[in-house]
Amino acid sequence: MDFKMHEYTHAVVGKVVPVLRITDRADLNDARRQYDCYLRLLRELNLEVVDVDFDYSFPENILLEDIAIVCHGIALFTKPSSSEEDEMMKILKYIMEKDLGQTVIELTDPEAKLLGSDVLFTGREFFVGISEASNEAGASAVAEAFPEFPCTPIKMPKSARRLKSYITVAGPDILCVGASKEAQELLKRMEREATFSYQTLTVPEDEAANCLYVNGTLIHRAIEEIPDSFKVFCEKIDFARRSICFSELAAISTGLSACSLLVRKP
């Protein structure tokens, strides 16, 4: 593996107002506190955090994962699902190209459907979960944007959500996968089609499967949120780990991967 594939210089994130109104729901305040901890941790891992003011409400303005797939100096942008997302994309495209030196590619095939939460990059190859949200034409767009890496479409089970809700990268050539029927079915399909071999770390709770592996450190959720899986991380991972609470934000997204676009500036 090219270990630099999981080394990043910047994290592009959505900016939120300093203080929520006193009338806001308690769970929004909790979500904001969790997000602040998330950003603090990214900075501690030597990432320069690029706060982007989208002028939209929290927490929708911080869920960036589905908007773009960023890898190897290229940012592939998906199609906007609303006028707000279209505006977000325009701002992000400018930042990616002008400030971070990425080559911007837009999804132009009218038949293509693609969400970033369905796209898993292992460091060696891409997998794209195929469902109503992301289709074969979308997977082909990923393959064309990143021709130096194999790209394999993987059919999602009918009851499944996004691919990265069940499987993410937990370390060099390590896939973290949930223990549910859907997660294990996806893993088997990926193993049959994969160009390369991987170790697998199976966690009892599917919500623990969405991790971030950043600059040599595994980020996963806190013990109070994933008690059984936390034990697995402690027993099986022999390199740097950090854990944070993420329950409120995970409830409206795939999890830890949803709230930033990780970039390595040339």
Backbone torsions as a table, in degrees:
resi	resn	phi	psi	omega
1	MET	NA	142.6	169.0
2	ASP	-79.8	102.1	-174.0
3	PHE	-63.2	-20.6	178.1
4	LYS	-65.9	-16.3	179.1
5	MET	-62.5	-22.1	178.0
6	HIS	-112.5	19.1	173.6
7	GLU	-106.8	129.5	-174.0
8	TYR	-129.1	154.6	177.7
9	THR	-107.3	-27.3	-174.3
10	HIS	-136.5	151.5	170.6
11	ALA	-125.7	117.4	177.9
12	VAL	-89.1	124.6	-174.7
13	VAL	-136.3	161.8	176.0
14	GLY	-84.4	138.4	-179.7
15	LYS	-88.5	140.2	177.4
16	VAL	-121.9	160.0	-179.3
17	VAL	-64.6	150.3	-175.5
18	PRO	-58.2	-38.8	-175.6
19	VAL	-135.5	133.3	173.7
20	LEU	-77.5	151.1	178.4
21	ARG	-63.4	151.3	-178.4
22	ILE	-64.1	-20.9	-179.7
23	THR	-83.3	-8.6	-179.3
24	ASP	-68.1	152.7	-179.8
25	ARG	-63.6	152.2	-178.0
26	ALA	-60.6	-36.8	-177.0
27	ASP	-68.0	-26.8	175.6
28	LEU	-69.6	-37.9	176.0
29	ASN	-64.3	-40.7	176.9
30	ASP	-63.5	-42.1	179.4
31	ALA	-61.5	-40.6	179.7
32	ARG	-64.7	-42.3	179.0
33	ARG	-62.8	-41.7	178.7
34	GLN	-64.6	-39.1	179.3
35	TYR	-65.3	-41.0	177.3
36	ASP	-59.7	-41.9	178.3
37	CYS	-64.6	-39.0	178.3
38	TYR	-60.1	-47.9	-179.8
39	LEU	-66.1	-38.2	178.8
40	ARG	-62.1	-41.4	-179.9
41	LEU	-66.4	-41.4	177.6
42	LEU	-58.6	-41.4	178.2
43	ARG	-64.8	-38.2	179.5
44	GLU	-65.7	-21.9	178.8
45	LEU	-94.6	23.7	173.4
46	ASN	67.7	31.3	173.6
47	LEU	-100.5	136.1	171.0
48	GLU	-83.4	117.3	-176.7
49	VAL	-86.6	121.5	179.7
50	VAL	-100.1	102.2	179.1
51	ASP	-79.0	122.4	-179.4
52	VAL	-112.9	123.3	180.0
53	ASP	-88.4	103.7	179.9
54	PHE	-90.3	-7.9	179.0
55	ASP	60.4	34.0	174.4
56	TYR	-123.1	168.6	-171.5
57	SER	-74.4	147.3	172.4
58	PHE	-80.5	138.1	9.2
59	PRO	-98.6	1.7	-177.1
60	GLU	-58.7	-30.5	-175.5
61	ASN	-75.8	-4.4	179.9
62	ILE	-108.3	-4.1	-177.9
63	LEU	-89.1	90.7	-170.5
64	LEU	-102.2	-14.0	-170.5
65	GLU	-54.9	-40.5	-174.5
66	ASP	-75.1	-13.4	-173.5
67	ILE	-78.0	-33.9	-174.4
68	ALA	-153.0	152.8	171.5
69	ILE	-112.7	118.3	-174.7
70	VAL	-115.9	124.3	-177.8
71	CYS	-163.9	137.9	168.5
72	HIS	56.2	37.5	177.4
73	GLY	82.2	8.3	-178.8
74	ILE	-124.3	138.0	174.8
75	ALA	-119.4	108.7	177.9
76	LEU	-92.8	116.6	-178.2
77	PHE	-95.2	136.9	178.2
78	THR	-82.5	-173.8	-180.0
79	LYS	-89.5	140.1	177.9
80	PRO	-68.1	141.3	179.2
81	SER	-99.0	-5.2	-179.8
82	SER	-158.3	169.0	178.0
83	SER	-65.9	-34.2	177.4
84	GLU	-63.4	-44.7	-179.9
85	GLU	-66.6	-34.0	176.7
86	ASP	-61.2	-42.3	178.0
87	GLU	-66.1	-40.6	177.9
88	MET	-60.4	-42.4	-179.4
89	MET	-63.5	-40.9	179.8
90	LYS	-59.6	-43.9	179.7
91	ILE	-65.6	-44.8	-178.1
92	LEU	-65.7	-38.4	179.0
93	LYS	-60.7	-42.3	179.5
94	TYR	-62.8	-46.5	-178.9
95	ILE	-64.0	-44.5	-179.1
96	MET	-60.8	-43.2	-175.4
97	GLU	-80.7	-51.2	-171.7
98	LYS	-81.5	-39.7	-174.6
99	ASP	-94.6	-33.4	-173.0
100	LEU	-111.9	0.6	172.5
101	GLY	68.6	26.2	179.2
102	GLN	-91.5	148.7	172.5
103	THR	-83.9	121.0	-176.3
104	VAL	-91.7	128.9	175.8
105	ILE	-123.7	135.6	179.9
106	GLU	-106.6	146.6	177.8
107	LEU	-79.2	105.9	-172.7
108	THR	-106.8	-18.7	179.9
109	ASP	-61.6	119.1	-178.0
110	PRO	-63.1	-21.3	-179.7
111	GLU	-87.6	-12.1	-172.5
112	ALA	-79.5	137.1	171.3
113	LYS	-125.2	135.5	-176.5
114	LEU	-158.9	133.5	171.6
115	LEU	-122.9	138.5	-179.5
116	GLY	-61.3	-27.3	179.4
117	SER	-72.7	-8.7	174.6
118	ASP	-97.7	0.8	-175.4
119	VAL	-111.7	117.3	179.8
120	LEU	-113.1	122.1	174.8
121	PHE	-106.3	122.9	-175.0
122	THR	-89.6	-9.4	-170.2
123	GLY	103.9	-17.9	178.4
124	ARG	-122.1	-31.6	-173.8
125	GLU	-158.4	166.1	177.8
126	PHE	-106.1	145.3	166.4
127	PHE	-123.8	138.6	179.6
128	VAL	-124.6	119.5	177.5
129	GLY	-72.2	127.4	-176.3
130	ILE	-101.9	121.6	179.7
131	SER	-154.4	-161.0	176.2
132	GLU	-67.2	-26.0	-176.0
133	ALA	-86.0	-31.5	-179.6
134	SER	-133.8	128.1	-174.8
135	ASN	-119.3	-176.9	-177.6
136	GLU	-62.0	-36.6	177.8
137	ALA	-65.5	-35.4	175.2
138	GLY	-65.5	-41.2	177.0
139	ALA	-63.1	-37.8	177.5
140	SER	-63.6	-35.6	177.9
141	ALA	-65.1	-38.1	176.1
142	VAL	-64.0	-44.6	179.6
143	ALA	-60.9	-39.2	-179.9
144	GLU	-72.3	-35.4	-178.5
145	ALA	-71.8	-31.4	-177.2
146	PHE	-126.7	65.9	-170.9
147	PRO	-65.8	-17.9	-178.7
148	GLU	-78.1	-7.6	-179.1
149	PHE	-118.6	138.5	171.9
150	PRO	-59.0	146.3	179.3
151	CYS	-136.0	120.7	-173.9
152	THR	-120.8	122.6	173.2
153	PRO	-75.2	137.9	-179.4
154	ILE	-125.8	119.5	-179.0
155	LYS	-68.3	129.2	179.5
156	MET	-82.3	140.7	172.0
157	PRO	-57.6	151.9	-173.7
158	LYS	-56.9	-39.5	-175.8
159	SER	-86.5	-0.4	-172.2
160	ALA	-80.5	155.7	174.4
161	ARG	-93.1	-138.2	-179.9
162	ARG	-77.7	152.4	-176.8
163	LEU	-55.5	-44.0	-176.4
164	LYS	-78.0	3.8	168.6
165	SER	-76.9	-17.2	-173.1
166	TYR	-118.5	-29.4	-175.2
167	ILE	-142.8	130.7	172.2
168	THR	-142.4	179.6	178.3
169	VAL	-90.7	129.9	-178.5
170	ALA	-111.1	-1.4	-178.5
171	GLY	166.6	-176.9	179.8
172	PRO	-59.6	113.8	-179.6
173	ASP	59.2	29.2	178.3
174	ILE	-120.0	125.7	174.7
175	LEU	-105.5	131.0	175.2
176	CYS	-96.6	125.9	-174.2
177	VAL	-135.0	141.7	177.0
178	GLY	-71.1	166.9	-176.1
179	ALA	-95.2	-3.3	-177.3
180	SER	-67.4	165.6	178.5
181	LYS	-58.7	-43.5	-178.4
182	GLU	-63.6	-44.6	-178.3
183	ALA	-64.3	-44.0	-178.7
184	GLN	-69.2	-33.9	176.0
185	GLU	-65.0	-42.5	176.8
186	LEU	-62.1	-43.0	-179.9
187	LEU	-60.2	-43.8	-180.0
188	LYS	-62.2	-41.1	178.5
189	ARG	-64.8	-40.4	179.0
190	MET	-66.6	-42.7	-179.2
191	GLU	-63.9	-34.9	178.3
192	ARG	-67.0	-34.8	-173.1
193	GLU	-98.8	-13.2	-172.1
194	ALA	-63.7	144.7	174.2
195	THR	-79.5	-29.3	-177.2
196	PHE	-121.5	167.2	179.3
197	SER	-102.7	148.1	-178.3
198	TYR	-136.4	151.8	166.3
199	GLN	-79.6	151.7	177.5
200	THR	-122.4	139.5	175.3
201	LEU	-115.4	108.8	-178.0
202	THR	-93.5	126.8	-179.9
203	VAL	-112.1	140.7	-174.8
204	PRO	-60.9	-35.3	-178.2
205	GLU	-102.3	126.2	179.3
206	ASP	-58.1	-34.6	-178.1
207	GLU	-65.7	-13.6	176.6
208	ALA	-85.7	-12.3	-172.4
209	ALA	-72.7	-23.1	179.9
210	ASN	-85.0	101.0	-178.8
211	CYS	-116.5	173.5	168.9
212	LEU	-127.2	130.8	172.8
213	TYR	-110.9	109.3	-170.4
214	VAL	-132.5	121.8	173.3
215	ASN	49.7	45.8	175.0
216	GLY	83.0	3.8	-177.8
217	THR	-123.2	135.9	175.3
218	LEU	-92.1	126.0	174.4
219	ILE	-105.2	125.4	176.4
220	HIS	-138.0	175.0	-175.1
221	ARG	-78.4	162.4	-170.8
222	ALA	-76.1	161.8	-175.1
223	ILE	-60.0	-34.5	-178.8
224	GLU	-70.7	-17.6	179.6
225	GLU	-97.4	-31.8	-177.4
226	ILE	-136.0	62.8	-171.5
227	PRO	-57.2	-42.5	-177.9
228	ASP	-72.2	-41.7	-179.8
229	SER	-71.2	-31.3	178.3
230	PHE	-57.7	-40.0	178.2
231	LYS	-62.5	-38.6	179.6
232	VAL	-64.6	-44.5	177.9
233	PHE	-59.8	-42.6	179.9
234	CYS	-62.5	-39.7	-175.2
235	GLU	-79.7	-33.6	-169.2
236	LYS	-102.3	-23.9	-175.8
237	ILE	-96.5	120.5	-176.6
238	ASP	-109.5	19.5	174.5
239	PHE	-125.6	-176.6	-172.3
240	ALA	-58.5	135.0	177.3
241	ARG	-133.1	147.8	170.7
242	ARG	-137.3	143.7	-179.7
243	SER	-126.1	145.1	178.6
244	ILE	-143.0	156.5	173.2
245	CYS	-77.3	138.5	-176.2
246	PHE	-149.7	19.2	-170.6
247	SER	-59.6	-43.7	-174.9
248	GLU	-68.9	-41.0	-179.6
249	LEU	-76.5	-33.3	178.1
250	ALA	-66.5	-26.2	-178.9
251	ALA	-66.3	-20.4	-178.7
252	ILE	-117.7	15.8	-176.3
253	SER	-157.0	-175.4	175.1
254	THR	-71.7	-24.2	-179.1
255	GLY	131.2	-141.1	-172.0
256	LEU	-59.2	-30.4	-177.3
257	SER	-76.2	-12.2	-168.7
258	ALA	-78.9	-22.0	-165.4
259	CYS	-103.5	12.7	176.1
260	SER	-156.5	154.9	170.3
261	LEU	-111.2	112.9	-176.7
262	LEU	-87.2	134.0	-171.5
263	VAL	-134.5	142.1	167.4
264	ARG	-110.3	111.7	-179.0
265	LYS	-74.8	133.8	-179.3
266	PRO	-60.0	NA	NA
